[in-house]
Each structure stands twice: as C-alpha cells, then as structure tokens.
Amino acid sequence: MTPTSPPRPTLSREELRRYSRQLLVPEWQEAGAQERLRVATVLVVGAGGLGGPVILQLAGAGVGRLVISDGDAVDLSNLHRQTLYSLADVGRRKAEVAAARAQALNPRVEVEVAPALDAGNADMLVSGADLVVDATDNFAARYGIADACRHLGREWVWGAASGTAGMVSVFGPALGLRDVFPDPGEAESCDEAGVLGPLPNIVGSMMALEVLKVLGGVGDTLRGRLWTLDALDGRVRVLHLRGAVPSGRG
C-alpha cells in the first residue's frame, strides 16, 4: 500500500543535501520517491537482528514516520548480530533503544515506540501504517501480523534468517504468509537453530530495500516472489510463488 496523503511538493535544502546520494539514482528521482517516502508511515514489528538494520536504514532514507513494536529487552546473546545495540544496552527495552538511535540518526523522522503487537492490538497498530515490516522470529507472531494485514488490506515486507539461510518477500491480501507457509512444521527461531551474525543484517537490508521500492514506487518488488540466500555458498535464488501474478513496477 502506498501512502494515501499527497506528496509534499518540494524538499527542503537540508533534505536535498541529506538525501542527495539516493536522489542521484535516476529511477528514485523520476518517481518522486523521496516525497512519497516522506509522507509514509511504516510499522516495524521486531527490533532484533532483522528489525535493527531495517529501522536504521529507513530512518536514514527519510521515511516520514517510523513505529517500532517490540516487547523484548536486549540480551548479551543478541550482540553478535544485533549491532544496533551495545553492551551498555543489555537489559534495556529494544524498541526504546532502537527509537532513540533512529531519531539520533535522522531527527526529521518521526519515531514512535508502540506496545508489543498481540491479538488485542494488532489491527489497531496495522491500521495506522501504510506498510508493515514483519521482522519477528517466530511463526505465532508472524501469523498474527499476516492475519491483521490481510484483514485490513495492507501489504507487508516479510523476512526470515536462521542458521545460514535467509528469505524475503512482499506479501499482501491476495497472497500472504499462510498461503506460502500454511504449516511451518519444525521451523526454529535463532534461539533454537543459531545464526551467523552477518546473515540477519543482509536479510534486513534486503527488507529495507523492498520497503523503499514499495513506498517509492520504483523497481520490481518481491510481490509474488521469494528471495532466498544460502550464506554458505553465496547462492541467491528468486522463486515465483504459486498463484502469484507478476509483480510489475512498484
């Protein structure tokens, strides 16, 4: 879903300087993507290994409003991959630390800490966003996000990283997580399967890129496709999902 509010007509001088390198990308400039991004609200659920790079890169890119939902606290075992945090943050709430770091990176972005998403507040949180990012690490939470997004007609960027494998897609009402993974089987979280530190940062960066493409209306998004990475041999594959129509531009 792209922002419903009309883009602001012009960027300020400070914004032109801050975002100058991405504004040099012809497709980004021609689509008026920066203006689209500036009026968008993104809900990021999960501020861990996937959510950390998403949050920082969306703040840096200039998303208008960033809402961060995560009920966990920083643990020492997070630090090998969740480089958003430092040793001094252990025990602090991830969402609050992440929000402070995003705001420090780009004061022009409105950053909000939201309650941890659950069955009682999922619709409320999702309804206030133009696009949702699922950066959680368990299927119970993922299905809750998927159901709320489908119910409210929202698209969401989904990613997963475990062990040495990663995946990214863009789901929506027509083709969602339950269609692709109706039974997760024995899927394990990073706490159970482990993960090599750089992997969630790679996957999170791909997720942030998809957010920019969806909101900016540029490029061929991963709608109807699944991007996969095998970190051990560097192999990347993009699979066409059954029942999906070609994604097209934006």
C-alpha positions in Angstrom: 0.0 0.0 0.0 1.4 3.4 -1.0 0.8 6.5 1.2 -2.7 7.9 0.7 -1.6 11.5 1.5 -0.4 13.6 -1.4 3.4 14.0 -1.5 4.7 17.4 -0.4 5.6 19.4 -3.4 9.2 20.2 -2.7 12.1 19.0 -0.5 13.9 21.5 1.8 17.5 22.5 1.1 18.6 20.4 4.1 16.7 17.3 2.8 18.2 17.7 -0.6 21.6 17.6 0.9 20.9 14.8 3.4 19.3 12.5 0.7 21.5 13.7 -2.2 23.1 10.3 -2.9 19.8 8.5 -3.3 18.3 11.4 -5.2 21.1 10.9 -7.8 19.6 7.5 -8.6 17.5 8.3 -11.8 14.6 6.0 -11.0 14.3 7.3 -7.5 14.3 10.9 -8.6 12.0 10.5 -11.6 9.3 8.7 -9.5 9.3 11.4 -6.9 10.1 8.6 -4.5 11.6 10.8 -1.8 8.5 12.8 -1.5 6.4 9.6 -1.3 8.7 8.2 1.4 8.5 11.4 3.4 4.7 11.1 3.9 4.7 7.3 4.7 4.2 5.6 8.0 5.9 2.2 8.4 5.3 -0.2 11.3 8.3 -2.3 12.1 7.4 -5.3 14.3 10.6 -6.7 15.8 13.7 -4.7 16.6 16.2 -7.6 16.7 18.5 -9.0 14.1 16.2 -8.2 11.1 14.5 -5.2 12.5 17.7 -3.3 13.6 19.0 -2.8 10.0 15.5 -2.1 8.8 14.9 0.6 11.4 18.3 2.4 10.8 18.1 2.3 7.0 14.5 3.5 6.9 15.4 6.4 9.2 18.5 7.2 7.2 16.5 7.1 3.9 13.9 9.5 5.3 10.7 7.6 5.9 8.2 10.1 7.4 7.0 8.2 10.4 8.5 5.0 11.9 6.6 3.0 14.5 8.6 0.3 16.4 6.9 -2.6 18.2 9.0 -5.0 20.2 8.5 -6.1 23.8 11.9 -7.7 24.3 14.9 -6.4 26.2 18.5 -6.5 24.9 20.3 -9.7 25.9 24.1 -10.3 25.8 23.5 -13.1 23.3 22.0 -10.6 20.8 25.1 -8.5 20.4 27.0 -10.7 17.9 24.3 -9.9 15.3 22.2 -7.0 16.6 24.7 -4.3 16.1 22.1 -1.6 16.7 22.8 -2.3 20.4 25.9 -2.1 22.7 26.9 -3.8 25.9 25.5 -0.8 27.8 22.1 -1.5 26.4 21.8 -5.0 27.9 18.6 -5.2 29.9 17.0 -2.1 28.2 13.9 -2.4 26.1 14.9 -2.9 22.4 12.1 -0.7 21.0 13.1 2.3 23.1 16.8 2.0 22.3 16.1 1.5 18.6 13.8 4.5 18.5 16.5 6.7 20.2 19.1 5.6 17.7 16.8 6.2 14.7 15.9 9.6 16.0 19.6 10.5 16.5 20.4 9.4 13.0 17.7 11.5 11.4 15.8 14.0 13.6 13.4 14.7 10.6 11.9 11.2 11.0 9.0 10.9 13.5 9.8 7.8 15.6 7.2 6.2 17.9 7.5 3.3 20.3 4.4 1.1 20.2 3.4 -1.7 22.5 4.4 -5.3 21.7 2.0 -6.5 19.0 -0.5 -9.1 20.1 -4.0 -10.3 19.2 -5.6 -7.5 21.1 -3.8 -4.6 19.4 -2.7 -6.0 16.0 -5.5 -4.4 14.0 -5.0 -1.0 15.7 -1.2 -0.9 15.1 -1.5 -2.2 11.5 -4.4 0.2 10.6 -2.2 3.2 11.2 0.6 2.2 8.8 1.0 2.4 5.1 3.3 -0.6 5.1 4.2 -3.2 7.7 7.5 -4.9 8.2 7.5 -8.3 9.8 10.9 -8.7 11.5 9.8 -11.2 14.1 11.4 -14.6 14.6 8.5 -17.0 15.3 5.5 -18.1 13.3 2.9 -17.4 16.0 3.8 -13.7 15.8 4.2 -13.8 12.0 0.7 -15.3 11.5 -0.7 -12.6 13.8 0.8 -9.9 11.6 -0.3 -11.7 8.5 -3.9 -12.0 9.6 -4.1 -8.4 10.6 -2.6 -7.2 7.4 -4.9 -9.3 5.3 -7.9 -8.2 7.3 -7.1 -4.5 6.8 -5.8 -4.8 3.2 -2.2 -3.9 4.0 0.9 -5.1 2.3 3.8 -6.2 4.4 7.5 -6.9 3.9 8.5 -10.3 5.4 11.9 -11.7 6.1 13.5 -14.6 7.9 17.0 -15.6 8.8 18.1 -18.8 10.6 21.3 -20.8 10.6 22.8 -20.0 7.2 19.6 -19.3 5.2 17.6 -16.2 4.6 14.4 -15.3 2.8 12.5 -12.1 1.9 9.1 -11.4 0.2 6.4 -8.8 -0.1 3.0 -10.2 0.9 -0.5 -8.7 0.6 -4.2 -9.6 0.8 -4.1 -11.6 -2.4 -1.1 -13.8 -1.5 0.1 -13.9 2.1 2.2 -15.8 4.5 -0.4 -18.5 5.2 -0.7 -19.2 1.5 3.1 -19.8 1.2 3.7 -21.4 4.6 0.4 -23.0 5.6 2.3 -25.3 8.0 5.7 -24.1 9.3 6.4 -27.6 10.6 9.5 -27.6 12.7 10.7 -24.1 11.9 13.1 -22.9 14.5 14.0 -19.4 15.8 17.6 -18.2 16.0 17.4 -19.1 19.7 17.0 -22.7 18.7 18.8 -23.0 15.4 21.5 -20.4 15.8 22.5 -17.9 13.2 25.7 -16.4 11.7 25.9 -12.8 12.7 26.1 -11.1 9.2 23.1 -13.1 7.9 20.2 -11.2 9.5 21.9 -7.9 8.6 22.0 -8.9 5.0 18.3 -10.1 5.1 17.3 -6.9 7.0 19.0 -4.8 4.4 17.0 -6.5 1.6 13.8 -6.0 3.6 14.6 -2.2 3.9 15.3 -2.1 0.2 11.9 -3.6 -0.5 10.2 -1.1 1.7 11.8 1.7 -0.3 10.8 0.2 -3.6 7.2 -0.4 -2.5 6.7 3.1 -1.0 8.7 4.9 -3.6 7.0 3.1 -6.5 10.3 2.1 -8.1 11.7 -1.2 -9.4 10.3 -4.7 -9.5 9.3 -5.6 -5.9 9.3 -9.1 -4.5 5.5 -9.2 -4.6 4.6 -12.8 -5.6 8.3 -13.8 -5.4 10.5 -15.3 -2.7 14.2 -14.2 -2.5 16.4 -16.8 -0.8 20.0 -16.8 0.2 22.3 -19.7 1.1 25.0 -17.9 3.1 27.4 -20.9 3.0 27.8 -20.9 -0.8 26.6 -17.4 -1.6 23.8 -18.7 -3.8 20.8 -16.4 -4.3 17.6 -17.6 -5.9 14.3 -15.8 -6.6 11.3 -18.2 -6.7 7.9 -17.4 -8.3 5.2 -18.2 -5.8 2.4 -20.4 -6.9 -0.8 -18.4 -7.6 1.0 -15.1 -7.8 0.8 -12.7 -10.7 3.8 -10.9 -12.0 4.7 -8.0 -9.6 5.2 -5.3 -12.2 6.7 -2.0 -11.4 6.5 -0.6 -7.9 
